[in-house]
Amino acid sequence: MLGKIIGFELRYRFTKSMTYIFMALMVFQAIWYAKGTYDFYINDATYMNAAGIIYQSMAGGGMLMIIVIAIITGTALFKDLEFKTAETLYSYPVKDHTWLLGKFTAAYLVNLSICLTYGLGFTILQYTGIATPDKFGPVPWGHIMYGFLVFSVPNMFIITTISLSLVVFFRNMASSYLGVFILTMLFILAEGTRENATNITLVYLLDPFGFTYTKDTIEALPVELKNNAYFQLTGYYWANRILWVG
């Protein structure tokens, strides 16, 4: 029955034009964020598609992505709660936890699919005409997939879980948006206090997306490592992930 629920949700999502509009927005956001991040390093030899720029862009996620994930995740469950359609959609008896697990899994898979198109935006960056060819290195396929695994996968899990949980508890879509808004405010607070913080460890833990630690780590690297290095997963990274995923 779990497979039927997940399959139904996936078929529903991927037959809607809005899903593909969201994917197109993610490609645009990747290009936009890479260009914006590159402007901080424009005076050195860092590439616009450098590994460090990709990691920062993926760790932050971006406002468009956060909004899209809140919409998709909340509506995955809210319509069934509001209109009491679960009994109609699923003709076999299904337990609450199976139904909720199916909804969560489907929403998470859709969110990851949309996030993959965010990575796609980085692969086509040098072909968009946004800068001259000398501003780019080779397409960093390995770094994009690595960034997806260490940043996007856990961040999508955190946002999906919080959005869906709040809809379950409060039975309305506004709670999903409120939860994501609070996450965003924590992220903004951490980023805004990062440079002058007296307790930087607290700032790193406060950030739900791990962006502040990622940014500080990459800024401290020499140009060659900014361009080509894989992000090192230190104790700060794992402490942040364990706290928020937990």
Salt bridges, closest charged atoms under 4 A:
GLU9 OE2 - LYS103 NZ 2.48
ASP39 OD1 - LYS35 NZ 3.12
ASP80 OD2 - LYS103 NZ 2.59
GLU191 OE1 - ARG194 NE 3.07
GLU195 OE2 - ARG194 NH2 3.64
ASP216 OD1 - ARG194 NH1 2.45
GLU219 OE1 - ARG194 NH1 3.88
GLU219 OE2 - LYS215 NZ 3.35
